Amino acid sequence: MPLDDSVLTDAPLTDTLAECNGVLQKINRGDIYEHHSTGSSDRASVTRFFEALARLPQEDQQKCFRTIVEFLKGGGLGLEHVADRLLNGKRNYFSVLKLR
């Protein structure tokens, strides 16, 4: 899934960062939070945040992924479509891996 996907960039950067900050601190990558929390929250900034997460080791990506999906699903902010898009992308990714 492209990280600049129009559905993914619907995620509110400030709130998503805040939710993911605890995970980033635990994995000693608070620099990602610091870098993205000081910028703007336009679609390009959301894309850059997801790109930074994509460069993390797989295990750490999964920790952030779970935190973000839980936030998007449970926040009552009408962002379930973003969480669904992330989950669908994850399923597609792993189905491609199984074919190899």
C-alpha positions in Angstrom: 0.0 0.0 0.0 1.4 3.4 -0.9 2.2 5.4 2.2 0.7 8.5 0.6 -2.6 6.7 0.2 -5.4 9.3 0.4 -7.3 7.3 3.0 -4.2 6.9 5.2 -3.5 10.6 5.1 -6.9 11.2 6.7 -5.4 10.2 10.0 -4.9 13.3 12.2 -1.2 13.5 12.7 -1.2 15.2 16.1 -3.5 12.6 17.7 -1.8 9.7 15.9 1.6 10.9 17.1 0.4 11.3 20.7 -1.0 7.7 20.6 2.2 6.3 19.2 4.6 8.3 21.4 4.5 5.7 24.2 5.6 3.0 21.8 8.2 5.2 20.2 9.7 6.0 23.6 9.8 2.3 24.6 11.7 1.4 21.5 14.1 4.4 22.0 12.8 6.2 18.9 11.4 9.3 20.5 13.2 11.2 17.8 10.5 10.2 15.4 7.9 11.8 17.7 10.0 14.9 18.2 10.7 15.4 14.5 7.0 15.0 13.4 5.4 16.8 16.4 7.1 20.1 15.5 6.0 20.2 11.9 2.7 20.8 10.2 -0.1 18.2 10.1 -0.9 18.4 6.4 -1.2 15.2 4.3 2.5 15.3 3.3 3.5 15.4 6.9 1.2 12.3 7.7 2.9 10.5 4.8 6.4 11.3 6.1 5.4 10.0 9.5 4.2 6.7 8.0 7.4 6.5 6.0 9.4 6.9 9.2 7.4 4.1 10.8 8.0 1.9 7.7 11.8 2.2 8.3 11.5 0.7 11.8 12.3 -3.0 12.3 9.2 -5.2 11.7 8.5 -5.9 15.3 8.5 -2.2 16.2 6.3 -1.4 13.2 3.8 -3.9 14.5 3.8 -2.3 17.9 3.1 1.1 16.4 0.6 -0.4 14.0 -1.5 -1.9 16.8 -1.5 1.3 18.8 -2.6 3.4 15.8 -5.3 1.0 14.7 -6.7 0.8 18.3 -6.8 4.6 18.4 -8.4 5.0 15.0 -11.0 2.3 15.8 -11.9 3.4 19.3 -11.5 7.1 19.2 -15.1 7.8 18.1 -13.7 10.3 15.7 -15.1 8.8 12.5 -11.6 7.4 11.6 -12.6 3.7 11.3 -12.1 3.9 7.5 -8.4 4.7 8.1 -8.0 1.7 10.5 -9.8 -0.5 8.0 -7.4 0.6 5.2 -4.4 -0.2 7.4 -5.8 -3.6 8.3 -6.5 -4.4 4.7 -3.0 -3.3 3.7 -1.5 -5.6 6.3 -3.6 -8.5 5.2 -2.5 -8.0 1.6 1.1 -7.6 2.5 1.1 -10.9 4.4 -0.8 -12.7 1.7 1.9 -11.7 -0.8 4.6 -12.9 1.5 2.9 -16.3 1.8 3.0 -16.6 -2.0 6.7 -16.3 -2.1 
